[in-house]
């Protein structure tokens, strides 16, 4: 069974900084936008710009547009730290609005994708994704949009042939009765003949050597290719989960299965779905801040405990300062102590 630790390790962090914060200036020296080192090298390699310093280039031509001069969001220096907890290690790039929905949205929304790309550490990313999976399952129920999509075609004959081929390739084939082996061979022969066009050119050449497919089961390469085929394939009318969700929300359609929240999203349209995903990060901010605050409080109390020695020379035994009527714990539910002990010196 996959443990929580294993789950976290499957999410790979970036080896390099997410934001390079390099500057691209126009011919007058005004900041146009910020970019990565690869973008800078692209301009420099084509003699379209010259380098001002290690992280700044200036264009050698008069640009037609104003770049991002009127958009402070794109001109600010981005911090390479987790948006939620502030960690600067094990960072990943998080898509606030999942790509499976965004790719079906209008270009007007997709063009603002930078607002929905945030640096998040692997731990916070993992916590969010666990919650996001539950919400996708909820959307799947309310919008009648299975996570695997709709419009699959089941090829039952291929599945039957795969099972037969797998058994014939089994090392324990000698333990199966001969009558059953003959049945399995007949199944393979029939499936191969009926679906010859699905095999590779090399396999088709081998199959053509057997009249009516009789004896083709002896070709291990054909059996292996049959075992690797997909039993379920996408049909002409296949639609993904994200495509269904965006289509329903985009056309403001509702149904009786929808909860109150999903109905509000469907009525309001695609911007409401985008807004919901952006607001979903807010609880993580509060829970992380609360956890850090509680940990800091208890850490401070522990460091001020009379059991901790800070100065061996001047105060080697701080616990000797505690009087019998002083309480050193956080609470005194029985009221046995007259006052609370506090540390007055290190």
Phi, psi and omega in degrees: 000140182286126179271170180297322179295317179298322181297319181292322184290340180287344179268107186281138178269163179285136178281333181246169178299142178289316180251125174272339177056035177282149184254140174241116182257150175279184186293341178267357180093008178275138181292121179271309181193171175253150184210177178270173182296328180294322178294320178298316180296328179297314179295317183292321182294339180255012180056032178269351181204164174234154186276133174267312173210191186300329185241016183221135173231158177233132182294147179264004182225165178276115181285149182284315183264181180262007180063231180248027186299329182261014180234092183304330182301320184276348181264344183287158177277118182280140181268134176274073180208155181298129181296336186263304186256349179086006180292145180252009180240159177053051183272146173231164176261119184258130175269109183300309173267115185306144182299329182295340174262315186300323186293345178259002180273168180295155180299332180298325179277318182294332182290344179260032187295335181298332178291338184251021174243115186231140173285126181222137179290162185298325181293311179293324179297319180296316179299317181294315184297326178298318178289322181296324178297319179296321180291323177297321177296322177295315177298322180301320180286313185292325184259005182053047182234089180306144182299331180274357180091175178233154179103020178283148175249123180270122178258086186296327180294323178294319178298320178295318179292323179299316180295320179293317179295321179297320179292320180292336178270358183291141178294340181262030181297329183293347180271352181271138179302147183300323180298319179291323178297319179297322178296317180295319178297320179295322178297315180298315180302316183293314182295319181296317181295320183286339184234036182301325183293347179275349183270163178290168182298321180295318180291323178296325178295321178292318182297323181296342180282346182253124181290123182058021177077001182293122179092000182293341179299342182285344180275105183296327180296324178291319179297317180296320179292323177296320179293335183270356181288155179272129177287327182243127180234160179284128179276178181300328182261025184293138176227135178282166178302312181296322180296320179293315182299311182294324179294315180295314180293320181295331179259008174058040180267141177234163176215173185288343182279343186288140172283175183298319181295315181293327176295319178297320179295316182295320181291319183285332178102188185302319179303328179292323178294318178297316180298322181297316181294324179293324181282347182291340179283342184301313179303327180293325177298313183292316181294321179293317179296320179295318180296317179295320180295315179295315179299318179296321180297311182291327177295320178296317178297320181294322181289336178268003181294149179293350179276351183262127179259118179259328184228099184292335184278312186265335181216068185287339183228075184295335180292343179288345180280349182283126178273163183294334182264014181251136180265127180260354180272173180291319183234158175228076186296332182270352179066035183275346183248148183277328182210169181266133178283140176224146183278125183256347178208155179287000000 
